[in-house]
Amino acid sequence: MIHEPPIDKLAEKIGSKYALCVVASKRARQILDNNLSNTSRDPLETEKPLSVASQEIYDGKVTATKY
């Protein structure tokens, strides 16, 4: 479960909790795929992809677009 950053704050940045779920899961999958394909990854890295994606959304590095 994500405690930081707060889900309500993340949903405000994206637009809705549904959109937050979609954006966060897609970004977490990208992070996971990148880590699996990278043979020189740091084995001590303990942060989960969803936590990284959530922090990126909170920091404004990842946004949702309508198309």
C-alpha positions as CSV (number, residue, x, y, z in Angstrom):
1,M,0.0,0.0,0.0
2,I,1.2,3.5,-0.8
3,H,1.5,5.8,2.2
4,E,3.7,8.5,0.8
5,P,2.9,10.5,-1.2
6,P,-0.8,10.6,-0.2
7,I,-3.2,9.1,-2.8
8,D,-5.5,12.1,-2.7
9,K,-2.7,14.4,-3.6
10,L,-1.6,12.1,-6.5
11,A,-5.2,12.0,-7.8
12,E,-5.4,15.8,-7.7
13,K,-2.3,16.0,-9.9
14,I,-3.6,13.4,-12.4
15,G,-7.3,14.3,-12.4
16,S,-9.0,11.3,-10.9
17,K,-8.3,8.2,-8.9
18,Y,-9.1,6.0,-12.0
19,A,-6.6,7.9,-14.1
20,L,-4.1,7.7,-11.3
21,C,-4.4,3.9,-11.3
22,V,-3.9,3.7,-15.0
23,V,-1.0,6.1,-15.2
24,A,0.8,4.7,-12.1
25,S,0.4,1.1,-13.3
26,K,1.7,1.9,-16.8
27,R,4.7,3.7,-15.4
28,A,5.4,1.0,-12.9
29,R,5.4,-1.6,-15.7
30,Q,7.8,0.5,-17.7
31,I,10.1,0.7,-14.7
32,L,9.9,-3.0,-14.1
33,D,10.5,-3.9,-17.7
34,N,13.5,-1.5,-17.8
35,N,15.0,-3.1,-14.6
36,L,14.5,-6.6,-15.9
37,S,16.2,-5.8,-19.2
38,N,19.1,-3.9,-17.5
39,T,21.8,-6.5,-16.6
40,S,23.8,-4.0,-14.6
41,R,21.0,-3.0,-12.2
42,D,21.8,-2.5,-8.6
43,P,20.7,-5.7,-6.7
44,L,20.4,-3.6,-3.5
45,E,17.7,-1.5,-4.9
46,T,14.7,-2.1,-2.7
47,E,12.1,0.4,-3.9
48,K,9.1,-1.1,-5.6
49,P,8.2,0.1,-9.1
50,L,4.8,1.4,-8.0
51,S,6.5,3.5,-5.3
52,V,8.9,5.0,-7.8
53,A,6.1,5.7,-10.2
54,S,4.0,7.4,-7.5
55,Q,6.9,9.6,-6.5
56,E,7.5,10.5,-10.1
57,I,3.8,11.5,-10.4
58,Y,4.0,13.6,-7.2
59,D,7.2,15.3,-8.4
60,G,5.6,16.2,-11.7
61,K,7.9,14.0,-13.8
62,V,4.9,11.9,-15.1
63,T,1.7,13.4,-16.2
64,A,-1.6,12.2,-17.8
65,T,-2.5,13.3,-21.2
66,K,-5.9,13.1,-22.9
67,Y,-6.0,11.8,-26.4
